[in-house]
Amino acid sequence: MKLIHRHRFDAELARVSAMLEDEDFARVRAEAMGSAVLDIDVDRRSSGALVVCLKASVPASSIPAEFRSFIGTDLAITYTEAWEPLGETDRVGTFAVDVAGAPGHVAGAIGITADGSGTEILAAGDVISNVPLVGAMIEKAVGGAVEKAMAAEMAAADAWLAG
């Protein structure tokens, strides 16, 4: 299943990029998505590249009941973003969502781009489930949960930038 999420921030590119590097924001974004944060690692490389890794526990209630037997009561999630150095007009990278013990994953490209006085973020990727017969239904359920989580994360980011 294809996943595309686009959002515009009312803040310049450098400020949005700095927010994405902030460990306190990493905690806020995970909590906004309904996660209990287990670990946060923000690795700033000397080249300007950045890797953000969030490990969290999410209640299985975030996905439809008919698919919970595949994963158990809580979801152990690892969310990773790998960003290239900030450029003059953009910053690009990749993202991945892995759920321990789940038959599939989410991965794709992510980028922030200067847009006048604001910044646009675009995440595009694929939700993949390797379960015969019901894989497409699982992908749809997971995709819906990821889209809901991204919307909550963007609302938290807007509040962070406004504060």
N, C-alpha and C positions, 0 to 999 in steps of 0.2 A: 504494500500500500504506500502510495506517495504521500508525503507530509510536507506542507509549505506553510510557514508562519512568517508574517511580515508585521512590523510595528514601527511607528515613528516616535522618537523621543524629542522633546522640546529642549534639547541641550546639544552643544557642539560635540563634534567627534572626539576630541581629546578628553572631554569630561566623561563621555560615555565609556570610552576605553579605560579610563582610570577607575571608573565604577566597577567594571568587569574584573579588574585586578585586585580589588579591595576584599580582603578576607571577611570583614564584617558584612559586606554586601553578599558574599557567597553564602553566609549563614542565613541572611534575610531571604534570599531568593529560594533557598531550599525549604525554609519554613513556610514561605508563601505557597509553595507547591504541595503543602500538607505533609512534609517529610520531617521525621525526627533525625536531626543531623548526627551522624556518627563520627565523621572525620572530614576535614577540609584541608586540601593541599593546594597552595597557590605557588607555582614554581616560575619565577621570573628569570629568564635566561639572559646572559650577558649580551646576546645578539639582539635583545628586544622581544624575542619570542616569549610566549606565555603558555603555560599549561595549568588549567584549573581542574581539579578533581574533587568531586563531592561524593561522599559515601553516606547513604541515608537509608532509613527504614521507613517504608510506606505501608499503611494498612492495606490488606488485600481487598478491603471494602471499596477501594478506588477503581476496581474492575468488576465487571458483571459476575454474579454468583456462579454461573454455569462454567466459568473458566478458572475459578479459584482452586479446583482440584489439581490443576497443573502446577500450582506454585505454592500452596500452603497458606498460612494465616497472615504472614507479613512478607513484604517484598524487600529484599536487600538490593538496593539500587546503587550502581556506580555511574555517575554522570561525568563525562570528561569533555572539556573543550581544549583544543590545541590551536593557539592563535599565532600567526606570523607577526613580525614587528609592525607597529603602527606606521602607516604610510601617510602621505599628505592628505589624501582624500578617502582612505578606507583602511580597514583591517580585516583580513580574511582568515578563515580557519576551518576546522572540522569539529564535529561533535559526535558523541556516541553515548548511548544509554544501554547499559547491560543490567539485566535482572538475574541475580543468582538463581540457578535452578530452573529458569524459565526457558521454554523452547523458542528462542528468537532474540532479536535485538533491534535497536533503532540506531541509525547512523546517517550522517550527511555532511553537508557544507553549511557554514555559517559566516556571515559577514556583517560589518557595520560600515555605512557609507555616509559621508557628509551630504546633507540635503538642505541647502540654504542655511538657515540659522539652527537647524535641527540635525538629527542623525536617524537614518533608517537602519533597522536590523532585519535581516532576512535569513531564515533557516529553512533549508530544503533537504529532505532526505527520504529514507525508506524505512518502513516498519516491516520486519521480516519475521515470520514464524515458520518453523519447520515441522509442524504437526500435520500429518496426513488428514485429509477430509475437513478438518475444522480450522486449518491454518488461516484462511482468509477471514473467518469470523474473529479469531484471536487478534489478527492484525488490526481489524476495524476497532475492536474494543481497546487495544493498547494505543492505537492512533488517537482515539477519542480522549483517552486519559492523558496522553502527552499534550494534545492541543489544549486541554483544560489547564494542565499544569503550566504550559507556556503563557497562557493568558494571565494566570495568577502571577507568574514571575514578572511579566511586563508591567502589570499594575504596581507591583512592589518596586520595580525599577523606577517607574514614574514618580512614585512617592519619595524614593531615595533621592532622586535628582531634584525634586521640588524642595526637599528639606534642607 
